[in-house]
């Protein structure tokens, strides 16, 4: 399933800036950044549970927020882009 992960982390303190970097790094482990605080992640249900638990452990629930938008399995028909496309096809093979 495709999950859109968005977050808003308070960055007026050094601990907030650290949390922001940790959240971004964790999201990069599961998907691709499509905007500053937005990641597209193709996940199994088990992977989603792990990601959600890891992000919940990083953020300060009093100051930060994470939102998950479930695009489902038919996500290709639900995404429309206008302007510069900087993402890659997450379903294609990746050669490193």
N, C-alpha and C positions, 0 to 999 in steps of 0.2 A: 504494500500500500504506500501511496505517496503521502507524506506528512510535511506540511509547511510549518517550520519552527521559527517563531519570531520572539524577540526578547527586548526588554528595556531595562538596562542596569544603571543604577545611580553611579555617576563617575566623578562626583565632586570631591571624593576622598581617595587616598591611595589604595585603600582596601576595596573600594568600588571599582577602580581601574583594574585591579588584580582580578576581581570577580568577572569583569567584562572579558578580559583575555582568556580566563579559564572557560567561560561559557562558549566563547567563539571557538576555542581549540576543541572542546568536546563536540560541538556541532560539526566541525570539520571532519571528525572521525566517522560521522554517519551520513554526511551529505555534502552538497556543494552550496557555497555562498552565492546568492543571486542578488542580494543587496546588503548594505552594511550590517543589519541585524536580522537578516532573513536567510534561512537555509531551506533548500528542498532536499528531503531525505526519503529514499525508497527503503522501507523497513519492513521486517516481519513484526508480528505482534510482540514477540519476545524482545527484539531489538528496541522497539519503542519503549517497552517497560524499563529496560536498562537505561536508555537515554534519559527518560523522564526522571528516573531515580537519581541519576548522576547530576542532572541539572538542578534538581530540587536540593541536592546536598551542597551545591555551589552557591546558589543565590541567597540573598538575604530577603526573606519573604515579606519583611516590613518595608523594604525600599525598592525591590526589583520585581519584575514580572516576566513570565514566559508564557507564550500562547501557542497552542498546537491546533492547526487546521488540517482536518483529515480530508484529503482529496480522493481517497479510495483507490481502487485498482484501475478505474477507467480515467485516470488523471490526464492522459494525453489530450482528451477532448475538452478538458476544463481549464486549460492554461492558454491564455492569449497574450502575446507580447507585442509591444510597440516600442520602437527605438532600438538602441544598441543592444545586441545580444552577446553577453559575455559568458554564458553558461555552456556546458557540454551535454551531450545526450547521456543521461545517467543509465540508460539501458544498454548502451553499446559496450563492447569490450574496451578495457583501458590497458594500454601497454605502457609499462614504466621502464 
